[in-house]
Amino acid sequence: MRLASLFAALALGLAACGPTQETAAPTTQQPVQIPEIYQARTDTGPNGEPIPIQAVRAAYLNDRNRRQLVPYNGSESAGTIVVDPYARVLYHVQPGGQAMRYGVAVGRAGLTFEGRATIARKASWPSWRPTDNMLRTEPQLYGQFRNGLPGGMQNPLGSRALYLYQGSVDTYYRIHGTLDPSSIGKATSAGCIRMFNQDVMDLFEQIPTGTQVIVRSQAESVRMEGPMIETPEGYVVPATAVADPAMDPAAAPMAALPMQTAMAPVASAQPVMDPYAAMSAVPAAGSIQPALVSDPFASGAFVSPVESAVPAR
């Protein structure tokens, strides 16, 4: 009897140390929260109509793409806009050695200009017309838009556009919204500097016409930002982050959301309304090894199928 009692007590003790039904139950994963500034909003269109703007998917909001206040080591005065096409960021310089940093997508036309300019014109839900040269060289693509496209969600300039001039001369350099939020942070085949619609809308409200803009050259980018590495997904991160990811937490995407999920365009059964959606995407390079970024279009990186249509000079 004593032996039986001992075994019974031992069994109860082991049961008390084992996992209970409560602790073994799976936990419910909480959804990733999209920052309020990137949530859906409704704007007023060019004819006073309401235009719904979708929330930016969390997968696109890696740390280099998200709007954030960062230390700034440049010499530009507060209020200046600094565009770095090679690091794929735009800075709005703030007082006290800080700047609001935005992620941007860079089109080929985004590398045709560097130096100083002035925002001489701002437009909400801007219209767009292909240039005469675009109509002449690619009539099969642009001919149907020779009379222009009105502003709206089918316009490749997106919700806002900032037009850069040098004196009275249009540089044909634009900072504008996008139809394709998955392109932000990447090199695309057309356009200048595009931003999330939410970002360009808020920046639009903060800066007046006459704002000074500095567009960095490649050498200035390397001097100020250091060398950049293009990832297999088409983003850029500081080269030091690849050598030691712990050195640059800004290179990491949002938790539990790998950057690869931001790469593939969403298939749609709807008719193609955007004039650039019919363009083929350039496949990603076969090698998965990152390479130093010099010309962001030389690596065969992912190109968004939704094109932004700012004319190159």
C-alpha positions in Angstrom: 0.0 0.0 0.0 2.8 2.4 0.8 4.4 1.7 -2.6 1.1 2.3 -4.4 0.6 5.5 -2.5 4.2 6.6 -3.5 3.5 6.0 -7.2 0.2 7.9 -7.0 1.9 10.9 -5.4 4.7 10.8 -8.0 2.1 10.8 -10.8 0.3 13.8 -9.4 3.6 15.6 -9.0 4.6 15.0 -12.7 1.1 16.1 -13.9 1.5 19.3 -11.9 4.8 20.1 -13.7 3.4 19.2 -17.2 1.8 21.7 -19.6 -1.8 22.5 -18.9 -4.5 22.8 -21.6 -4.4 26.6 -21.1 -0.7 27.0 -21.8 -0.7 24.6 -24.7 -3.4 26.5 -26.6 -2.1 28.3 -29.7 -1.9 32.1 -29.4 -3.8 34.3 -31.9 -1.4 36.3 -34.1 -2.3 40.0 -34.0 -2.5 41.8 -37.4 0.2 44.2 -38.3 -1.0 47.8 -37.7 -0.6 50.2 -40.5 0.5 53.7 -39.3 -2.4 56.2 -39.3 -0.6 58.4 -41.9 -0.8 55.5 -44.4 -4.3 54.4 -43.7 -7.1 54.9 -46.3 -8.4 58.4 -46.7 -10.8 60.3 -49.0 -9.6 63.2 -51.0 -11.4 65.8 -53.2 -10.9 65.2 -56.9 -10.3 67.7 -59.7 -14.1 68.2 -60.2 -15.0 68.2 -56.5 -15.8 64.5 -56.5 -14.7 62.3 -53.6 -11.7 60.0 -54.5 -11.0 57.2 -52.1 -7.3 56.4 -51.6 -6.5 53.0 -50.4 -4.3 52.3 -47.4 -0.7 51.4 -48.2 -0.1 47.7 -47.6 2.1 47.0 -44.6 4.3 44.9 -46.8 5.4 48.0 -48.7 6.3 49.9 -45.5 9.8 48.7 -44.7 11.8 51.1 -42.6 13.5 52.9 -45.5 10.1 53.5 -47.2 8.2 54.8 -44.2 8.0 58.5 -43.5 10.1 59.3 -40.4 12.0 62.0 -38.7 15.8 61.3 -38.9 19.0 63.1 -38.0 20.2 65.1 -41.0 23.9 65.8 -41.7 23.5 68.1 -44.7 24.1 71.9 -44.7 20.8 72.8 -46.4 18.5 75.2 -44.5 15.2 74.2 -43.0 12.4 74.0 -45.6 14.6 72.7 -48.4 13.7 69.6 -50.3 16.7 67.2 -51.0 16.2 64.4 -53.4 18.6 61.5 -53.5 17.8 59.3 -56.5 20.5 56.8 -55.7 19.6 56.2 -52.1 15.9 56.5 -53.2 14.9 58.9 -50.4 13.6 62.4 -50.3 14.4 64.7 -47.3 12.3 67.7 -46.2 14.9 69.5 -44.0 13.6 70.5 -40.6 15.2 72.8 -37.9 17.6 71.5 -35.4 19.6 69.1 -37.6 16.7 66.9 -38.5 14.8 66.0 -41.6 11.6 64.2 -42.5 12.7 61.3 -44.8 10.4 59.7 -47.3 11.0 56.6 -49.5 10.7 57.2 -53.2 10.7 55.3 -56.5 13.1 56.6 -59.2 12.4 56.4 -62.9 14.9 56.8 -65.7 14.0 60.5 -66.0 14.8 60.9 -62.3 18.5 60.6 -63.2 18.5 63.2 -66.1 18.6 66.2 -63.7 20.9 67.1 -60.8 21.5 70.3 -59.0 19.3 73.1 -57.9 15.8 74.0 -58.9 12.6 75.7 -57.5 9.1 74.3 -57.1 7.4 76.8 -59.4 4.1 75.0 -59.7 2.0 72.6 -57.6 -1.0 70.7 -58.8 -3.6 68.6 -57.1 -4.8 65.6 -59.1 -2.8 66.9 -62.1 -3.7 66.2 -65.7 -1.1 64.7 -68.1 -0.4 64.7 -71.8 2.5 62.8 -73.5 5.0 65.1 -75.2 5.2 65.5 -78.9 8.4 63.4 -78.9 6.6 60.6 -77.1 3.7 60.7 -79.5 6.2 60.6 -82.5 8.4 57.8 -81.2 5.8 55.5 -79.7 2.5 56.3 -81.3 1.1 52.9 -80.7 1.4 53.4 -76.9 0.8 57.2 -76.5 -1.4 58.0 -79.5 -4.6 57.3 -77.7 -3.7 59.9 -75.1 -2.7 62.7 -77.4 -5.5 64.8 -76.0 -4.3 64.2 -72.4 -5.6 62.4 -69.4 -7.6 64.3 -66.7 -6.6 64.1 -63.1 -7.8 61.1 -61.1 -6.9 57.6 -60.0 -6.1 56.6 -63.6 -3.6 59.4 -64.1 0.1 58.3 -63.8 1.0 61.4 -61.8 -1.2 60.3 -58.9 -2.7 62.6 -56.3 -0.2 65.5 -56.4 2.6 66.8 -58.5 5.4 69.3 -57.8 7.0 70.9 -60.9 10.7 71.9 -60.8 11.9 74.9 -62.7 15.2 76.7 -63.1 14.1 80.3 -63.5 11.4 80.2 -66.1 12.6 77.0 -67.7 10.8 73.8 -67.0 13.3 71.0 -66.1 10.7 68.3 -66.8 11.6 67.0 -63.4 8.6 66.1 -61.2 7.9 64.9 -57.7 4.6 63.2 -57.8 2.2 60.4 -56.6 1.8 57.0 -58.0 -0.7 54.4 -59.2 1.6 51.6 -58.0 2.6 51.8 -54.3 4.6 48.5 -54.7 7.1 50.5 -56.7 8.2 52.8 -53.9 11.8 52.2 -52.9 12.7 50.7 -56.3 14.0 51.7 -59.7 11.2 51.9 -62.3 11.4 52.3 -66.1 9.8 55.7 -66.4 9.0 58.8 -64.5 10.9 61.0 -62.2 10.4 60.8 -58.4 7.2 59.2 -57.2 6.0 58.9 -53.6 3.1 57.1 -51.8 0.0 59.2 -52.5 -0.4 59.8 -48.8 3.2 61.1 -48.5 3.1 63.5 -51.5 -0.3 64.8 -50.4 1.0 65.7 -46.9 4.2 67.1 -48.3 2.2 69.2 -50.8 0.4 70.9 -48.0 3.6 71.7 -46.1 5.7 73.4 -48.8 4.9 76.5 -50.8 5.8 77.4 -54.3 9.3 78.8 -54.4 10.6 76.0 -52.2 14.2 75.2 -53.1 15.0 71.7 -54.2 18.4 70.1 -54.5 18.8 66.8 -56.5 22.0 65.0 -55.5 24.4 63.6 -58.0 25.7 60.1 -57.6 29.0 61.3 -56.1 27.0 63.5 -53.6 24.8 60.5 -52.7 27.8 58.3 -51.9 29.4 61.1 -49.9 26.3 61.8 -47.8 24.6 58.4 -47.6 27.6 56.0 -48.2 27.5 53.2 -50.8 24.2 51.5 -51.3 23.4 47.8 -52.0 20.4 46.7 -54.1 18.7 43.7 -52.7 17.2 40.9 -54.8 13.7 42.4 -54.1 14.8 45.7 -55.8 15.2 47.9 -52.7 18.4 49.6 -51.6 20.0 49.4 -48.2 23.4 50.8 -46.9 26.3 48.5 -47.8 27.2 48.3 -44.2 23.8 46.7 -43.4 24.6 43.7 -45.7 28.0 43.2 -44.0 26.4 43.4 -40.6 22.6 43.8 -40.4 22.7 44.8 -36.8 24.6 48.0 -37.7 21.6 49.4 -39.6 18.2 48.4 -38.3 16.7 50.8 -40.9 17.3 48.2 -43.5 14.9 45.7 -42.0 11.3 45.5 -43.1 8.3 45.6 -40.7 8.2 42.6 -38.4 6.7 39.4 -39.8 6.5 40.9 -43.3 9.4 39.9 -45.6 10.2 42.4 -48.4 9.6 39.7 -51.0 5.8 40.1 -50.5 6.0 43.6 -51.8 7.5 42.6 -55.1 4.8 40.8 -57.1 2.1 43.0 -58.7 -1.4 42.0 -57.8 -3.2 40.3 -60.7 -6.5 41.9 -61.7 -9.4 40.6 -63.8 -10.4 44.2 -64.5 -9.8 45.8 -67.9 -6.5 47.7 -68.2 -7.3 51.4 -67.7 -3.9 52.7 -66.9 -2.0 53.3 -70.2 1.2 51.9 -68.7 -0.2 48.8 -67.1 0.1 47.0 -70.4 3.9 47.4 -70.4 5.8 44.2 -69.5 7.7 44.0 -66.3 11.4 43.5 -66.6 12.2 40.2 -64.7 14.4 40.4 -61.7 18.1 39.5 -62.2 18.9 35.8 -62.0 21.6 36.3 -59.4 20.4 36.8 -55.8 23.7 38.4 -54.7 23.4 42.1 -53.9 25.5 44.5 -55.9 26.7 48.0 -55.2 24.3 50.5 -56.8 25.8 52.9 -59.4 23.2 53.0 -62.2 20.0 51.6 -60.7 18.8 50.7 -64.2 21.9 48.7 -65.1 21.2 45.7 -62.8 18.0 44.5 -64.5 16.1 45.1 -61.3 12.3 44.7 -61.0 10.4 47.2 -62.9 6.8 48.1 -62.0 4.3 47.4 -64.8 2.4 50.5 -63.9 4.5 53.3 -65.4 4.7 56.9 -64.4 4.7 59.2 -67.4 6.9 62.2 -66.8 8.7 63.1 -70.1 12.4 62.7 -70.2 14.3 65.6 -71.7 
